[in-house]
Amino acid sequence: MTYMENTYICLAAPLFLAVLCVKGSFRRALTFMLAGMTCCLLSAYVSSFFAALFEIDLATAAHAVAPAVEECIKFLPILFYIVVFEAGKDNSINGIILVSVGFATFENVCFLTSYGTENLISVLLRGFGTGAMHVLCGTAIAIGLFSMWDRAWIRIMGTFAVLCFAITFHAIFNIMVSTSGISLWIASTVPMLLIILVFAISQRLKVI
């Protein structure tokens, strides 16, 4: 049996102590990472609750429930940061991506503790594929915020739209990686290629 809470404590404790020691942008970055890990833990609880509430199996929950729960919960720290601290555009965009990184890191560690690290190919696909998927979803929401930042009502509608896109993309990814063969390879490599494409475009246009 895997105890996610114990894994969370081991990973979060050094980050929490580091937050107390560093200052400025470093503290903010570590806080976002810690928030991402916390969101991952909370998402597991919420997804399990809905799975039990609607009496669906774990596989169906992973395809239909988890993507919506995870993407919405991942966005909550940034929403809090924007509303309470009136954060600027750059800090908010970087925060979304760092929360996604923290989320993916904790999720990957839980995967490794459950299934082991013997198969290097599986670990690579999991690490880069799932990591890229979470970062890509966070980047999509960040671009949505960036593109419509100057008008509040459009920003709200646009963020909701890209959040729906992230949920849909996440759900498709989960469905494809749940099987072996070509679909697994496609689902694992497409997010990585898209991340590279987004990085290249952003560097060229100075978007993010």
C-alpha positions in Angstrom: 0.0 0.0 0.0 1.2 3.5 -0.9 0.8 6.2 1.6 0.7 9.5 -0.3 0.7 11.5 2.9 4.0 10.1 4.0 5.5 10.7 0.6 4.1 14.3 0.6 5.7 15.0 4.0 9.1 13.8 2.8 9.0 16.0 -0.3 7.3 19.0 1.2 9.3 19.3 4.4 12.5 20.5 2.7 10.6 22.9 0.5 8.8 24.3 3.5 12.0 24.8 5.4 13.6 26.4 2.4 10.7 28.9 2.1 11.5 30.0 5.6 15.1 30.6 4.7 15.1 32.3 1.3 13.6 35.6 0.3 12.2 37.4 -2.8 11.5 35.5 -6.0 13.1 32.3 -4.7 10.6 32.1 -1.8 7.7 32.7 -4.2 8.9 30.0 -6.6 9.3 27.5 -3.8 5.9 28.4 -2.5 4.3 27.7 -5.8 6.1 24.4 -6.1 4.9 23.4 -2.6 1.4 24.6 -3.5 1.5 22.3 -6.6 2.4 19.3 -4.5 -0.3 20.1 -2.1 -2.8 20.4 -4.9 -1.8 17.0 -6.2 -2.5 15.4 -2.8 -5.9 17.2 -2.5 -6.8 16.2 -6.0 -6.4 12.5 -5.1 -8.7 13.0 -2.1 -11.4 14.9 -4.1 -11.2 12.5 -7.1 -11.6 9.5 -4.8 -14.6 11.2 -3.1 -16.4 11.7 -6.4 -15.5 8.2 -7.5 -17.1 6.8 -4.4 -20.1 9.3 -4.6 -21.0 8.3 -8.1 -19.9 4.7 -7.6 -17.5 4.5 -10.5 -14.3 2.5 -10.8 -10.9 4.0 -10.6 -10.2 3.7 -14.3 -13.3 5.6 -15.2 -12.5 8.2 -12.5 -9.0 8.7 -14.0 -10.6 9.4 -17.4 -13.7 11.4 -16.5 -13.2 12.9 -13.0 -9.5 13.4 -12.3 -8.7 15.7 -15.2 -11.4 18.2 -14.2 -10.6 18.0 -10.5 -6.8 18.3 -11.1 -6.9 21.2 -13.5 -9.4 23.2 -11.4 -7.5 22.6 -8.1 -4.2 23.5 -9.8 -5.6 26.8 -10.7 -6.8 27.7 -7.2 -3.4 28.8 -5.8 -3.0 31.2 -8.7 -6.5 32.5 -8.4 -5.9 33.1 -4.8 -2.6 34.8 -5.6 -4.2 37.1 -8.2 -7.3 38.0 -6.1 -5.7 38.5 -2.7 -2.2 39.8 -3.6 -3.3 41.5 -6.8 -0.4 39.8 -8.6 0.9 41.1 -11.9 0.9 39.3 -15.2 4.5 37.9 -15.2 4.3 36.6 -11.6 1.0 35.0 -12.2 2.1 33.3 -15.4 5.3 32.0 -13.9 3.3 30.9 -10.8 0.9 28.7 -12.9 3.8 26.9 -14.5 5.6 26.3 -11.2 2.4 25.0 -9.6 2.1 22.6 -12.5 5.7 21.5 -12.1 5.2 20.8 -8.4 2.0 18.9 -9.2 3.7 16.7 -11.8 6.7 16.1 -9.6 4.6 14.8 -6.7 2.4 12.7 -9.0 5.5 11.1 -10.6 7.0 10.3 -7.3 3.8 8.6 -6.2 3.8 6.7 -9.4 7.3 5.4 -8.8 6.6 4.3 -5.3 3.6 2.4 -6.6 5.1 0.7 -9.6 8.8 0.8 -9.1 11.7 2.1 -11.2 12.9 -1.1 -12.9 11.6 -0.3 -16.4 13.7 2.7 -17.6 11.5 3.2 -20.7 8.4 3.4 -18.6 10.0 5.8 -16.2 11.1 8.1 -19.1 7.7 8.1 -20.7 6.1 8.8 -17.3 8.5 11.4 -16.3 8.7 13.4 -19.5 5.2 12.6 -20.8 3.2 13.3 -17.7 5.5 16.2 -16.7 5.1 17.8 -20.1 1.3 17.3 -20.1 0.9 19.1 -16.7 3.3 21.9 -17.7 1.6 22.3 -21.1 -1.8 22.6 -19.5 -0.4 25.2 -17.1 1.2 27.0 -20.0 -2.1 27.0 -22.0 -3.8 28.7 -19.0 -0.9 31.1 -18.7 -1.1 32.1 -22.4 -4.9 32.6 -21.9 -4.3 34.9 -19.0 -1.5 36.8 -20.9 -3.5 37.2 -24.1 -6.6 38.7 -22.3 -5.0 40.4 -19.3 -6.0 44.0 -20.1 -9.8 43.4 -20.0 -11.0 41.7 -16.8 -14.3 40.3 -18.2 -12.5 38.8 -21.3 -9.8 37.5 -19.0 -12.4 35.6 -17.0 -14.1 34.1 -20.0 -10.8 33.3 -21.7 -9.3 31.7 -18.7 -12.5 29.5 -18.4 -12.1 28.6 -22.0 -8.4 27.5 -21.7 -9.2 25.8 -18.5 -11.8 23.7 -20.4 -9.1 23.0 -23.0 -6.7 21.9 -20.4 -9.3 19.5 -18.9 -10.1 18.0 -22.3 -6.4 17.6 -23.2 -5.7 16.1 -19.8 -8.6 13.6 -20.2 -7.4 12.5 -23.7 -3.9 12.0 -22.3 -5.2 9.9 -19.5 -7.2 7.7 -21.8 -4.3 7.2 -24.2 -1.7 6.4 -21.5 -4.0 3.8 -19.9 -3.3 1.4 -22.7 0.0 0.1 -24.1 1.4 0.3 -27.6 1.3 3.1 -30.0 -1.2 5.2 -28.2 1.0 5.3 -25.1 4.0 6.5 -27.2 1.9 9.1 -29.0 0.4 10.4 -25.7 3.8 10.6 -24.1 5.6 12.3 -27.0 3.0 14.8 -28.2 3.1 16.9 -25.0 6.9 17.0 -25.1 6.9 18.1 -28.7 4.3 20.8 -28.0 6.3 22.1 -25.0 9.3 22.4 -27.3 7.2 24.2 -29.9 5.7 26.6 -27.3 9.2 27.3 -26.0 10.5 28.1 -29.5 7.6 30.4 -30.3 7.8 32.1 -27.0 11.5 32.8 -27.4 10.9 34.1 -30.9 7.9 36.3 -30.0 8.8 37.0 -26.4 5.4 35.9 -25.3 6.2 34.1 -22.0 
